[in-house]
């Protein structure tokens, strides 16, 4: 919460949104503390998010950096 510069209210709001979207799950540790973990769906979402950010960097670069043709097939991006 502090590292993200969030108030307690905003922190609760975002946690609830992530829980409802099933991107994270809430558990209890052996000590009885609440623990949040990323679900499989959340990990897949993050993978897609990072992939999209990589593609955005290529687009913002204006195509000046050609990518490996094998990578181009997987990313549906081609150098011209």
C-alpha positions as CSV (number, residue, x, y, z in Angstrom):
1,X,0.0,0.0,0.0
2,X,2.7,2.5,0.9
3,X,5.1,1.6,-1.9
4,X,2.2,2.0,-4.4
5,X,1.3,5.4,-2.7
6,X,-2.3,4.2,-2.1
7,X,-4.6,5.3,0.7
8,X,-6.3,2.5,2.7
9,X,-9.5,3.2,0.9
10,X,-8.0,2.9,-2.6
11,X,-6.1,-0.1,-1.6
12,X,-9.3,-1.8,-0.4
13,X,-11.1,-0.8,-3.6
14,X,-8.4,-2.3,-5.9
15,X,-8.1,-5.5,-3.8
16,X,-11.8,-6.0,-4.1
17,X,-11.8,-5.4,-7.8
18,X,-9.0,-7.9,-8.3
19,X,-10.8,-10.4,-6.1
20,X,-14.1,-10.0,-8.0
21,X,-12.2,-10.4,-11.3
22,X,-10.6,-13.5,-9.9
23,X,-7.1,-12.2,-10.7
24,X,-6.0,-12.7,-7.1
25,X,-7.2,-15.0,-4.3
26,X,-7.3,-14.3,-0.6
27,X,-6.0,-17.0,1.8
28,X,-5.0,-17.2,5.4
29,X,-1.4,-18.0,6.4
30,X,-0.6,-20.5,9.1
31,X,-0.2,-17.5,11.4
32,X,-3.7,-16.4,10.6
33,X,-2.7,-13.4,8.5
34,X,-4.5,-12.5,5.3
35,X,-2.4,-13.4,2.2
36,X,-3.1,-12.5,-1.4
37,X,-1.9,-14.6,-4.2
38,X,-2.1,-14.3,-8.0
39,X,-4.4,-16.8,-9.6
40,X,-3.7,-18.6,-12.9
41,X,-6.1,-16.2,-14.5
42,X,-4.1,-13.3,-13.0
43,X,-0.8,-14.7,-14.2
44,X,-2.2,-15.1,-17.7
45,X,-3.5,-11.5,-17.6
46,X,-0.1,-10.3,-16.6
47,X,1.5,-12.3,-19.4
48,X,-0.8,-10.7,-21.9
49,X,-0.3,-7.2,-20.4
50,X,3.5,-7.5,-20.7
51,X,3.2,-8.8,-24.2
52,X,1.1,-5.8,-25.1
53,X,3.6,-3.4,-23.6
54,X,6.4,-5.0,-25.7
55,X,4.2,-4.5,-28.8
56,X,3.5,-0.9,-27.8
57,X,7.2,-0.2,-27.5
58,X,7.7,-1.5,-31.1
59,X,4.9,0.7,-32.4
60,X,6.2,3.8,-30.5
61,X,9.7,3.2,-31.9
62,X,8.2,3.7,-35.4
63,X,9.4,0.4,-36.6
64,X,13.1,1.4,-36.4
65,X,14.0,-1.7,-34.6
66,X,13.4,-4.8,-36.7
67,X,12.7,-7.9,-34.8
68,X,13.6,-11.5,-35.3
69,X,11.3,-13.0,-38.1
70,X,10.4,-15.9,-35.8
71,X,9.3,-13.4,-33.1
72,X,7.4,-11.5,-35.8
73,X,5.3,-14.6,-36.5
74,X,4.4,-15.0,-32.9
75,X,3.7,-11.4,-32.3
76,X,2.0,-10.7,-35.7
77,X,4.5,-7.9,-36.2
78,X,6.6,-7.6,-39.3
79,X,9.5,-5.4,-40.3
80,X,9.3,-3.5,-43.6
